[in-house]
Amino acid sequence: MPRVVGIDPGTLSFDLFGLDDGRPFLDESLPSADVARSPTALIERLRAVSPLDLVVAPSGYGLPLVPVSQVTDDQLDLCILATAGDRDQPELVGALRPVVGLMRSLGLPGVLVPGVIQLPSVPSHRKVNRIDMGTADKVCAAALAIQDQVRRLGVAPAATNLILVELGGAFTAAVAVAEGRIVDGIGGTSGGLGYRALGTLDGEVAYALGRVRKATLFSGGVAFIAGEPDLSPEALATRAALDGRARLAWDAFLESVEKMVAALRVSAPAAREVILSGRLTRVDLVVEALTARLSGGGPVRVLEGFTATGKEAAQGAALIADGLAGGGARALVEALGLRGASGTILDHLYVAGADAIREQFGVRPR
């Protein structure tokens, strides 16, 4: 049976989670800044637990199941969607490119998995003028949420219905699942307010800023609104009842998540429950406040997954790797329709200048 590893390339940490015949054997977290400075440290961890049948590699905005051995440099640039001027800022675009490059050069058995926008289960009309409907790690987190519902309710993967809210240390995203397939998503840069990231960028704000750099997308979130970009979520939750700016940030965040869930109920009206995952679910006050606001539409749960310290997306990535390698998660992978993923994140743009964007990233103009 397969021995696999899933990697979640988060803004704050790179998490590795391994399954051997469906049983956990690896559960580690490395600071993203450390991986950016020394990508070989992560690669050495993979080599230390080899041989491996498959690794779900850091996939950024996603590719349609492209083996690491075949991925091109242009595809890697597209995965991080960073222009030439931003590619030398590892604190913003992370170590995805060098990690995948090292895996490729060393012949490690890896695959890059799709993001939400590349899935055939998402209707085309929902993809119009979108790029970030949920990065590949959100697909992985959704896989874990589906498996969690399968385990708790005793249903097949194709009978699961839920809305997943991913409360990351920087971004907030949400994914709608209907009958075991992802049917819609709101990505971290296009949806709700994140803890560090601003989420939806008003078009007029973008215009007034002029050229929008990658760094802008990582600013303007809850901590920035509270006036302290390095403020911990725990401190913010405690201070919200006392401090004016902290209260403003708190109220904006909670209502933003509530609106995301309400929007996704249009696409997944049969969702049985809202499942919360991500770094902020470790803050009890955040979970309590969101549960109170969201419970009118049904149960609200924190994603359990495996008993592990690694983030949910890494665990879900390992499940996907297991299913792709023929393990016990095969039915999960088939329900998600990952093998039918296609296209690029730039295929659905209709705005003026879209062809120039595609050319910049090596994608054929429409």
Backbone torsions as a table, in degrees:
resi	resn	phi	psi	omega
1	MET	NA	156.7	-168.6
2	PRO	-72.1	147.7	173.2
3	ARG	-114.9	114.1	-167.9
4	VAL	-136.5	163.5	177.0
5	VAL	-136.6	140.0	171.8
6	GLY	-113.6	140.9	-179.4
7	ILE	-120.2	131.7	173.3
8	ASP	-111.7	111.3	-179.4
9	PRO	-86.9	75.9	-176.1
10	GLY	-76.8	167.1	178.1
11	THR	-63.1	-36.9	-176.2
12	LEU	-102.6	-27.2	-179.2
13	SER	-150.2	151.2	169.2
14	PHE	-99.5	119.9	-178.9
15	ASP	-109.8	139.8	177.9
16	LEU	-120.0	131.9	178.6
17	PHE	-136.9	131.1	-176.1
18	GLY	-119.7	145.0	174.9
19	LEU	-124.8	132.9	175.1
20	ASP	-119.9	107.8	-174.9
21	ASP	55.5	39.8	177.3
22	GLY	83.2	-2.1	-178.5
23	ARG	-109.3	134.9	-178.7
24	PRO	-62.0	137.7	174.2
25	PHE	-135.0	-10.1	-178.5
26	LEU	-140.8	132.4	-178.7
27	ASP	-154.4	92.8	-174.8
28	GLU	-137.4	154.0	178.7
29	SER	-134.1	129.6	179.8
30	LEU	-121.0	134.4	177.3
31	PRO	-56.8	133.5	-178.4
32	SER	-59.0	-36.1	179.0
33	ALA	-62.3	-37.2	178.8
34	ASP	-68.7	-40.3	179.1
35	VAL	-66.4	-36.9	178.0
36	ALA	-63.9	-38.4	179.1
37	ARG	-73.8	-34.6	-176.7
38	SER	-142.6	80.7	180.0
39	PRO	-59.4	-24.0	-178.1
40	THR	-64.5	-23.8	-179.9
41	ALA	-62.5	-41.4	178.4
42	LEU	-69.1	-40.9	-179.9
43	ILE	-62.3	-38.5	179.1
44	GLU	-64.7	-33.2	176.2
45	ARG	-64.9	-40.2	178.0
46	LEU	-64.9	-42.5	-178.9
47	ARG	-68.0	-30.6	-179.1
48	ALA	-68.6	-26.1	-179.3
49	VAL	-105.0	9.0	176.6
50	SER	-74.0	159.1	9.8
51	PRO	-78.5	147.6	179.0
52	LEU	-123.7	144.7	176.5
53	ASP	-81.7	-34.4	-178.3
54	LEU	-163.9	144.8	173.7
55	VAL	-125.4	127.1	168.2
56	VAL	-80.4	108.6	-173.8
57	ALA	-78.6	162.6	172.4
58	PRO	-55.4	125.0	-169.0
59	SER	-121.3	-0.5	176.1
60	GLY	54.5	-128.1	178.8
61	TYR	-76.5	-7.3	170.1
62	GLY	103.6	151.3	171.9
63	LEU	-138.0	152.6	-175.1
64	PRO	-77.4	74.9	178.4
65	LEU	53.4	56.5	177.1
66	VAL	-91.5	122.8	176.8
67	PRO	-61.1	143.6	178.6
68	VAL	-56.6	-36.4	-178.0
69	SER	-64.4	-20.8	-176.5
70	GLN	-108.9	-5.5	-175.1
71	VAL	-69.0	139.1	-179.4
72	THR	-97.7	164.6	177.7
73	ASP	-63.6	-38.1	177.7
74	ASP	-62.2	-38.5	178.5
75	GLN	-66.6	-36.0	177.9
76	LEU	-67.6	-39.3	175.8
77	ASP	-61.8	-38.2	179.4
78	LEU	-68.2	-35.1	179.4
79	CYS	-60.0	-39.5	-179.0
80	ILE	-94.3	-13.9	178.9
81	LEU	47.0	51.1	177.0
82	ALA	-116.1	131.2	176.7
83	THR	-70.6	169.1	-174.9
84	ALA	-55.3	-36.1	-177.9
85	GLY	-70.3	-17.3	-178.4
86	ASP	-105.0	-8.3	-174.2
87	ARG	-71.7	-13.7	178.7
88	ASP	-96.2	18.7	179.5
89	GLN	-116.1	81.2	-174.9
90	PRO	-61.7	-24.4	179.8
91	GLU	-69.5	-16.2	179.6
92	LEU	-100.9	-45.7	-175.6
93	VAL	-102.0	1.4	173.5
94	GLY	69.5	-170.2	-176.5
95	ALA	-99.7	17.7	-175.9
96	LEU	-54.2	-51.6	-175.3
97	ARG	-62.0	-51.1	179.6
98	PRO	-65.7	-34.2	179.1
99	VAL	-64.5	-47.5	179.6
100	VAL	-65.5	-38.5	178.0
101	GLY	-61.0	-40.9	177.5
102	LEU	-67.4	-40.9	177.2
103	MET	-59.2	-41.4	-179.8
104	ARG	-64.3	-47.2	-176.3
105	SER	-68.0	-27.9	-179.5
106	LEU	-92.2	-3.0	177.7
107	GLY	72.4	26.8	178.2
108	LEU	-72.7	141.8	-174.2
109	PRO	-78.3	91.9	-176.4
110	GLY	-126.6	166.1	176.6
111	VAL	-145.2	143.8	173.0
112	LEU	-97.5	133.3	-172.7
113	VAL	-106.4	160.7	-174.2
114	PRO	-76.6	158.9	167.3
115	GLY	-90.3	179.5	-176.1
116	VAL	-60.3	-41.0	-172.6
117	ILE	-67.7	-18.5	-179.0
118	GLN	-92.0	-0.7	-177.1
119	LEU	-83.2	135.5	-179.6
120	PRO	-69.1	-17.6	-179.3
121	SER	-77.0	-11.8	176.4
122	VAL	-91.6	116.9	-178.3
123	PRO	-58.8	145.8	-175.3
124	SER	-59.5	-34.3	-176.0
125	HIS	-67.8	-20.6	177.1
126	ARG	-81.1	-11.4	-177.5
127	LYS	-95.3	-5.2	-174.3
128	VAL	-59.4	124.4	178.3
129	ASN	57.9	30.3	176.4
130	ARG	-115.3	150.2	169.3
131	ILE	-121.3	-56.0	-176.3
132	ASP	-96.2	91.6	171.0
133	MET	-99.9	4.5	-176.3
134	GLY	134.0	119.1	-179.6
135	THR	-69.7	173.3	-176.9
136	ALA	-58.7	-34.7	179.9
137	ASP	-67.7	-24.2	175.1
138	LYS	-71.9	-35.0	173.3
139	VAL	-62.2	-40.5	179.3
140	CYS	-65.7	-42.9	177.8
141	ALA	-63.1	-38.3	177.3
142	ALA	-63.5	-36.4	177.1
143	ALA	-60.2	-41.9	178.6
144	LEU	-66.8	-38.7	178.7
145	ALA	-64.3	-39.7	177.1
146	ILE	-62.6	-46.6	179.9
147	GLN	-62.3	-36.5	178.4
148	ASP	-63.2	-42.9	178.9
149	GLN	-68.9	-36.9	175.3
150	VAL	-57.3	-46.9	-177.2
151	ARG	-66.6	-44.5	-174.7
152	ARG	-75.3	-37.9	-173.6
153	LEU	-99.3	-9.2	178.9
154	GLY	67.8	37.1	179.7
155	VAL	-113.7	166.4	175.0
156	ALA	-76.5	155.6	177.6
157	PRO	-52.4	-37.1	-177.5
158	ALA	-72.4	-3.0	178.8
159	ALA	-108.3	10.3	-178.3
160	THR	-87.2	143.3	179.3
161	ASN	-143.8	121.7	-174.9
162	LEU	-163.9	165.6	168.5
163	ILE	-120.8	123.1	179.3
164	LEU	-100.6	129.6	173.4
165	VAL	-112.5	118.2	-178.2
166	GLU	-98.8	110.6	-176.0
167	LEU	-102.8	81.6	-175.6
168	GLY	-80.2	173.6	178.3
169	GLY	-70.8	-15.7	177.6
170	ALA	-125.2	-48.5	-173.3
171	PHE	-113.2	155.5	171.4
172	THR	-117.6	131.0	179.8
173	ALA	-139.4	166.6	179.0
174	ALA	-148.2	148.6	-176.8
175	VAL	-134.9	136.4	177.0
176	ALA	-103.3	130.9	179.3
177	VAL	-119.3	126.5	176.6
178	ALA	-128.6	122.9	-179.6
179	GLU	52.7	44.1	173.9
180	GLY	80.8	0.9	-179.0
181	ARG	-122.2	143.9	175.4
182	ILE	-73.3	123.7	-176.8
183	VAL	-114.7	-9.3	179.5
184	ASP	-168.0	161.2	177.8
185	GLY	-161.3	152.3	175.6
186	ILE	-123.1	109.7	-174.1
187	GLY	-75.4	165.2	-176.4
188	GLY	-63.1	-30.2	179.9
189	THR	-92.2	-6.8	-175.5
190	SER	-121.5	0.5	-174.2
191	GLY	-123.2	-126.2	-172.0
192	GLY	-70.8	165.8	178.7
193	LEU	-64.5	130.6	177.4
194	GLY	-95.4	171.5	179.7
195	TYR	-67.0	-39.3	175.5
196	ARG	-111.5	-27.8	-173.3
197	ALA	-96.5	148.6	-174.9
198	LEU	-75.6	-14.5	-178.1
199	GLY	72.4	-128.3	-178.9
200	THR	-58.7	127.5	177.7
201	LEU	-102.8	110.5	176.8
202	ASP	-53.8	131.4	-178.4
203	GLY	-57.7	-37.0	179.5
204	GLU	-72.0	-31.3	174.2
205	VAL	-65.8	-43.0	178.0
206	ALA	-60.4	-42.4	179.1
207	TYR	-62.9	-44.8	-177.9
208	ALA	-66.6	-32.3	178.1
209	LEU	-69.5	-23.9	-174.0
210	GLY	83.3	-126.1	177.9
211	ARG	-74.0	121.0	179.8
212	VAL	-88.8	116.6	179.0
213	ARG	-88.1	162.7	178.6
214	LYS	-57.0	-36.3	-178.2
215	ALA	-59.6	-31.6	-179.3
216	THR	-61.9	-37.0	-177.5
217	LEU	-67.8	-20.3	-179.6
218	PHE	-96.6	13.3	-178.5
219	SER	-126.6	174.1	173.6
220	GLY	84.4	2.6	-177.3
221	GLY	-83.5	-163.7	-173.6
222	VAL	-53.8	-49.0	-177.4
223	ALA	-63.8	-36.4	178.3
224	PHE	-68.0	-40.7	178.9
225	ILE	-62.7	-39.1	178.9
226	ALA	-70.1	-11.9	176.4
227	GLY	94.8	2.8	-179.8
228	GLU	-138.4	93.2	-177.4
229	PRO	-55.3	-24.7	-179.3
230	ASP	-99.0	10.1	180.0
231	LEU	-65.7	132.3	179.8
232	SER	-73.4	151.4	176.5
233	PRO	-58.2	-36.7	179.3
234	GLU	-62.2	-43.6	-179.7
235	ALA	-67.5	-40.4	179.4
236	LEU	-61.8	-45.2	-178.1
237	ALA	-62.4	-37.5	179.7
238	THR	-73.1	-39.1	-175.3
239	ARG	-76.8	-18.6	-172.8
240	ALA	-57.4	-30.9	-178.5
241	ALA	-78.0	-11.8	-172.8
242	LEU	-117.2	-32.3	-170.7
243	ASP	-107.0	133.3	-175.5
244	GLY	-60.9	-48.8	-178.6
245	ARG	-70.2	-36.5	176.8
246	ALA	-64.6	-38.2	178.2
247	ARG	-66.0	-40.5	177.3
248	LEU	-59.0	-46.9	180.0
249	ALA	-63.1	-43.8	-179.0
250	TRP	-61.1	-49.7	-178.5
251	ASP	-63.8	-41.4	-179.9
252	ALA	-63.3	-40.4	-178.7
253	PHE	-65.7	-51.3	-177.0
254	LEU	-61.3	-44.7	-179.3
255	GLU	-67.3	-34.9	178.8
256	SER	-61.9	-44.0	178.1
257	VAL	-63.8	-42.2	179.9
258	GLU	-60.3	-40.2	178.9
259	LYS	-67.9	-36.8	177.3
260	MET	-60.8	-47.0	-179.3
261	VAL	-63.5	-42.6	179.3
262	ALA	-60.6	-40.8	179.9
263	ALA	-64.6	-41.0	-177.1
264	LEU	-74.9	-17.6	174.6
265	ARG	-66.3	-21.4	173.8
266	VAL	-63.0	-39.2	-177.6
267	SER	-87.3	-24.0	-178.5
268	ALA	-134.1	67.7	-175.6
269	PRO	-65.8	-19.6	-178.6
270	ALA	-93.3	10.9	-178.8
271	ALA	-56.2	124.8	-177.8
272	ARG	-74.2	-29.5	-173.1
273	GLU	-161.5	162.5	171.6
274	VAL	-103.0	127.7	-179.6
275	ILE	-112.1	128.5	179.6
276	LEU	-101.0	137.0	175.9
277	SER	-144.3	171.4	177.4
278	GLY	105.6	173.5	-172.6
279	ARG	-57.2	-37.9	-175.6
280	LEU	-72.4	-13.7	177.6
281	THR	-71.9	-7.1	175.7
282	ARG	-82.0	-5.5	178.6
283	VAL	-101.1	109.9	-173.6
284	ASP	-56.9	-40.3	-177.8
285	LEU	-64.9	-33.1	176.7
286	VAL	-66.6	-48.1	-179.7
287	VAL	-61.8	-45.0	-179.4
288	GLU	-61.7	-44.2	-177.8
289	ALA	-67.0	-42.5	-179.7
290	LEU	-70.3	-36.5	177.4
291	THR	-60.8	-42.8	179.5
292	ALA	-63.2	-37.5	-176.4
293	ARG	-79.9	-28.7	-172.4
294	LEU	-101.2	-13.4	-171.2
295	SER	-70.9	-12.7	177.4
296	GLY	-63.0	-22.6	180.0
297	GLY	-97.2	4.9	-179.2
298	GLY	133.8	-176.3	-177.8
299	PRO	-61.4	148.1	174.6
300	VAL	-123.4	127.3	-176.6
301	ARG	-132.0	153.1	169.5
302	VAL	-91.0	132.0	-178.3
303	LEU	-62.8	128.0	-178.2
304	GLU	-91.4	-55.0	-178.4
305	GLY	62.8	-149.7	176.9
306	PHE	-79.3	159.3	172.3
307	THR	-74.5	100.8	-170.6
308	ALA	-156.0	161.4	174.5
309	THR	-94.0	-23.6	-178.4
310	GLY	-68.0	152.8	-177.2
311	LYS	-64.0	158.0	-175.3
312	GLU	-60.8	-36.5	-178.7
313	ALA	-64.1	-35.3	177.3
314	ALA	-67.0	-39.5	177.8
315	GLN	-65.3	-43.0	177.9
316	GLY	-65.5	-35.3	177.5
317	ALA	-63.6	-38.5	177.7
318	ALA	-66.1	-38.5	176.2
319	LEU	-61.4	-44.0	179.1
320	ILE	-62.8	-42.6	177.9
321	ALA	-60.4	-42.2	178.8
322	ASP	-60.5	-46.1	-179.6
323	GLY	-65.6	-41.5	179.0
324	LEU	-65.3	-29.8	-179.3
325	ALA	-88.2	6.8	176.1
326	GLY	90.7	15.8	-178.8
327	GLY	-85.8	-162.5	-174.8
328	GLY	-66.3	-17.2	-179.6
329	ALA	-90.5	18.5	-179.4
330	ARG	-58.4	-43.8	-177.7
331	ALA	-64.1	-34.7	177.2
332	LEU	-63.6	-47.2	-179.7
333	VAL	-63.8	-39.9	178.9
334	GLU	-66.4	-40.3	178.6
335	ALA	-61.8	-39.1	-179.9
336	LEU	-70.7	-20.6	-179.9
337	GLY	69.4	30.5	-175.8
338	LEU	-62.8	-32.2	-177.7
339	ARG	-69.8	-16.5	177.8
340	GLY	-92.9	3.6	-179.9
341	ALA	-62.5	146.9	-178.1
342	SER	-158.2	166.6	173.0
343	GLY	81.5	-171.6	179.5
344	THR	-125.5	170.8	-179.3
345	ILE	-73.3	-7.4	-177.8
346	LEU	-105.3	9.4	-172.7
347	ASP	-77.0	-15.6	-168.9
348	HIS	-115.5	21.3	179.8
349	LEU	-90.2	134.5	179.4
350	TYR	-124.7	7.3	-178.1
351	VAL	-78.0	159.7	175.9
352	ALA	-59.5	132.7	-179.6
353	GLY	91.4	2.3	-177.3
354	ALA	-62.8	-39.7	-179.0
355	ASP	-65.0	-34.7	178.0
356	ALA	-66.0	-37.0	176.5
357	ILE	-63.2	-44.7	-179.6
358	ARG	-62.0	-43.8	179.6
359	GLU	-61.1	-39.1	-179.6
360	GLN	-60.1	-31.7	-178.2
361	PHE	-107.0	18.4	173.7
362	GLY	72.8	22.6	178.6
363	VAL	-103.1	134.7	-177.4
364	ARG	-62.7	131.5	178.2
365	PRO	-61.7	153.2	179.6
366	ARG	-69.0	NA	NA
